Amino acid sequence: MSEPAALLQRLIRFDTTNPPGNERALVEYVAGLVREAGIDDVKLLGGDPERPNLVARLPGEGSAPPLLLQGHADVVPTEGQQWTHPPFEGTLVDGEVWGRGALDMKGGLAMMISAVLRRPRTAGDVILAVVADEERGSHAGARFLVEHHPELFAGVRYSLGEFGGFSNDAAGRRFYPIQVAEKQKCAIVATVRGPGGHGSMPMRGGTSARLARMLRALDRRRPPIHVTDVARRSVEAMAAALPAPAAVPVRALLNPRLTDATLRVLGEAGKPFEPALRNTVNAVIVRAGGSNNVVPAEATVELDCRILPGFGADDMLAEVRAIVGDEVELEVTRYDPAPTQAVDYGLFDLLAGALCEHDASGTPIPLLLPGITDGRVFGKLGIQHYGFVPLKLPKGMRFTELIHAADERVPVEALDFGAAAIGTVLERYGR
């Protein structure tokens, strides 16, 4: 079996479900591998003894700035999911490694670690960071390192980690989206008030009715379209690689007057584009009432909002207000602004070239990630993050449909492809 696949099996067998995480055993195992490979600069750091972070440094020639490879050891829970094979056995079936974290993101870690263990000749130092707690806010992981040990990342300009580099097929073409930016997380609490009273008395137009109107409005209406620089680059690069009939509707996405109509025409194929073209809002937690014989006088709804680069919490608040109306009270309870709104594309061509060397028929394109990663945390140190865990997946295998889901798995050939592509990047970085 290949080195990345065997390593991934071992990593999956460490149950690092978060909460509680318990990443120590996995991190100590990786530390042992790195030391056995002759890399002496290895540190285990953390505020919680059971949740340390590994930072290992592979010395380079000193002719380029250090390059950061970072990935998280924790995984999301499996409760309530029906798995074909146990999620923490790392089973190999028909050329695929099955288990929680196979894609998110122990598979990525296995590829990075494998590339580093081969001790490539590098122009700059390579820093490998295996961190805790990404799935629950990064407080014990990337945030701890950035706040308490920023000196370890001095001089780093670029980092590689999740989320991007995996193949997607569209209209007979294979694309590799490389994350260059991610949306900002914003939480808003919406409060609806109305007359309360005894549950035995008819109530028309009360809190529940107003709550229903608000939820209906959120379901039926959308924030406006905004075409950011990243979205434009991504759509134009994709359209350029598509056959002419398929390229026409893709290009139409960049015209705000046609975007929504085009998304409807594209149907399922258009879903990945929408979050890159507008700020989004979803109702995630609804609370109302405390007794089954009292009509509530108040209801609250927690809204999960994701904001495009170049926009802020006030912009999001205004767009939600335009949807729900003035009778709803809105309060921003959390906002994680992007450390910088500008994208440094300086490493993109190197990453794209590495992918094309290993798959000449693929087309790399920039990606604006709808979610968030540890990249935003390291970004506070001025580090431009690239989502780059390259996987050449079989046609029809959807990365985004398997992460956090039952039967998460990854082909052994895809892991070999990714480790080789990362190795190429390390060898050519700074040269």
Secondary structure as UniProt FT lines:
FT   HELIX           3..12
FT   TURN            18..20
FT   HELIX           24..36
FT   TURN            37..38
FT   STRAND          41..45
FT   TURN            49..50
FT   STRAND          53..58
FT   STRAND          67..72
FT   TURN            79..80
FT   TURN            87..88
FT   STRAND          92..93
FT   TURN            94..95
FT   STRAND          96..98
FT   TURN            100..105
FT   HELIX           106..117
FT   STRAND          126..131
FT   HELIX           134..136
FT   TURN            139..141
FT   HELIX           142..148
FT   HELIX           150..153
FT   TURN            154..155
FT   STRAND          158..161
FT   STRAND          168..170
FT   TURN            171..172
FT   STRAND          173..182
FT   STRAND          184..193
FT   STRAND          197..198
FT   TURN            199..200
FT   HELIX           207..220
FT   HELIX           229..241
FT   HELIX           244..252
FT   TURN            253..254
FT   TURN            256..258
FT   HELIX           259..266
FT   HELIX           267..270
FT   TURN            271..273
FT   HELIX           274..276
FT   STRAND          280..288
FT   TURN            292..293
FT   STRAND          294..295
FT   STRAND          298..307
FT   TURN            309..310
FT   HELIX           313..324
FT   TURN            326..327
FT   STRAND          329..336
FT   TURN            346..347
FT   HELIX           348..358
FT   TURN            360..361
FT   STRAND          362..369
FT   HELIX           375..378
FT   HELIX           379..381
FT   STRAND          384..387
FT   TURN            395..396
FT   HELIX           399..402
FT   TURN            403..404
FT   TURN            406..407
FT   STRAND          409..411
FT   HELIX           412..428
FT   TURN            429..430
//
